[in-house]
Amino acid sequence: MDFVIEDKFLFTKEIKNLIQKSIQSALKHENFNYPYEINIIITNNEGIRKYNWEFRKKDSATDVLSFPMLFFKDGYFNGNNLDINVENTNPDSGEVILGDMILSIERASEQALEYNHSLEREIAFLTVHSILHLLGHDHETEEERKLMRTKEEEILNSMNLVR
């Protein structure tokens, strides 16, 4: 995992460890057992607003952005349909390149207060949410949204981060 820290004020070693643990828990839950690479940018609301505009033409701050590098059969990773080849692995390490995650710690802090739970839970939730996107999940339909929410809660519960 490569971290680019744009918001050094809010980022701590504990947050880095929580993000790593959240990623590992999500990948384990989804039976993703390959060495992997994820690029993570930690920023604030202004930083993520700029990324949101650059990549999605939305001029607003958001909590997390995900940019998958893989395409999965039928849109979902199920452990059997990943075609690992030169195009989706790092030639130096052999790791599967899952993609990029951009996380606003500032927005996560605001949402933790808004939803009345810990910053730790909010950061873990956003990280898990992003990883599920990197693994091909989405929430465009009500069925997809329910499936994603169920997976998110199962993963957070496995980490003892309950509401």
C-alpha positions in Angstrom: 0.0 0.0 0.0 1.3 3.4 -0.9 0.0 6.4 1.1 0.2 9.9 -0.1 -0.6 12.2 2.9 -2.0 15.6 1.9 -3.6 16.3 5.3 -0.7 15.7 7.8 -2.6 17.5 10.6 -5.3 14.9 10.9 -3.4 11.8 9.8 -1.8 9.6 12.5 -0.1 6.2 12.8 -3.3 4.8 14.4 -5.4 6.0 11.4 -2.9 4.4 9.0 -3.1 1.1 10.9 -6.9 1.3 10.9 -7.0 1.8 7.2 -4.6 -1.1 6.6 -6.7 -3.4 8.9 -9.9 -2.3 7.2 -8.5 -3.2 3.8 -7.3 -6.5 5.0 -10.6 -7.3 6.6 -12.6 -6.4 3.5 -10.3 -8.4 1.2 -10.5 -11.4 3.5 -14.3 -11.2 3.6 -14.4 -11.1 -0.2 -11.9 -14.1 -0.4 -9.4 -12.0 -2.3 -6.2 -13.9 -1.6 -3.8 -12.3 -4.0 -0.9 -9.9 -3.2 -2.2 -6.5 -4.0 -1.3 -2.9 -4.5 -3.6 0.1 -3.6 -2.7 3.7 -3.8 -4.2 5.8 -1.0 -4.4 9.5 -0.8 -5.4 11.1 2.5 -6.6 14.6 2.1 -9.0 17.2 3.5 -12.3 18.5 2.2 -10.7 21.0 -0.2 -8.4 18.4 -1.6 -11.1 15.8 -2.2 -13.3 18.6 -3.7 -10.5 19.2 -6.3 -10.3 15.4 -7.1 -14.1 15.2 -7.3 -14.1 18.0 -9.8 -11.1 16.7 -11.8 -12.4 13.2 -12.2 -16.2 13.4 -11.8 -16.9 17.1 -12.7 -18.7 17.5 -9.3 -17.7 20.6 -7.5 -18.2 19.4 -3.9 -16.4 17.7 -1.1 -17.2 14.0 -0.6 -15.9 11.4 1.8 -14.2 8.9 -0.3 -13.4 8.3 -4.0 -12.5 5.0 -5.5 -10.9 4.3 -8.9 -10.8 0.6 -9.7 -8.1 -0.7 -12.0 -9.7 -4.1 -12.7 -12.9 -5.2 -14.4 -14.7 -8.1 -12.9 -16.9 -10.6 -14.7 -20.5 -9.7 -14.1 -19.3 -6.7 -12.1 -18.4 -8.6 -9.0 -15.3 -10.4 -7.7 -16.2 -13.9 -6.5 -12.8 -15.5 -6.1 -13.0 -17.5 -9.4 -13.3 -14.9 -12.1 -10.2 -12.7 -11.8 -8.0 -13.0 -14.8 -4.6 -12.0 -13.5 -2.2 -11.0 -16.3 0.5 -8.6 -17.1 -2.0 -5.8 -17.7 -3.3 -5.7 -14.1 -0.2 -6.5 -12.1 2.8 -4.5 -11.1 5.7 -5.8 -13.2 8.2 -5.2 -10.3 6.2 -6.8 -7.5 3.7 -9.1 -9.2 1.0 -7.6 -7.0 -2.5 -7.1 -8.4 -3.2 -3.4 -8.9 -6.6 -2.9 -7.4 -6.7 0.9 -7.9 -6.8 4.2 -6.0 -8.6 5.4 -3.0 -8.9 9.1 -2.0 -10.2 9.7 1.6 -11.0 12.9 3.3 -10.2 12.6 6.9 -11.9 16.0 7.5 -15.2 14.7 6.0 -14.9 11.4 7.9 -14.6 13.4 11.1 -17.7 15.5 10.2 -19.7 12.4 9.4 -18.7 10.6 12.6 -20.2 13.5 14.5 -23.3 13.6 12.2 -23.9 9.8 12.6 -23.0 9.8 16.3 -20.3 7.2 16.2 -16.5 7.1 16.5 -14.1 8.5 13.9 -12.5 5.1 13.9 -15.7 3.5 12.8 -16.3 6.1 10.1 -12.8 5.8 8.6 -13.1 2.0 8.7 -16.5 2.2 7.0 -15.3 4.5 4.2 -12.2 2.3 3.7 -14.3 -0.8 3.4 -16.8 0.9 1.1 -13.9 2.0 -1.2 -12.4 -1.5 -1.2 -15.8 -3.0 -2.2 -15.8 -0.6 -5.1 -12.3 -1.6 -6.1 -13.5 -5.2 -6.1 -16.3 -4.4 -8.5 -19.3 -3.7 -6.2 -21.5 -0.7 -6.8 -24.8 0.8 -5.4 -26.5 2.0 -8.5 -29.6 -0.1 -7.9 -31.5 -0.8 -4.6 -30.4 -4.5 -4.8 -26.7 -3.5 -5.2 -27.0 -1.0 -2.4 -28.5 -3.6 0.0 -25.8 -6.1 -0.9 -23.0 -3.5 -0.4 -24.5 -2.4 3.0 -24.7 -5.9 4.2 -21.1 -6.6 3.3 -20.0 -3.4 4.9 -21.7 -4.2 8.1 -20.4 -7.8 8.2 -16.9 -6.6 7.7 -17.2 -3.8 10.3 -18.8 -6.3 12.8 -15.8 -8.7 12.2 -13.6 -5.8 13.3 -15.8 -5.1 16.4 -16.8 -1.7 15.0 -20.5 -1.8 15.6 -22.9 1.1 15.6 
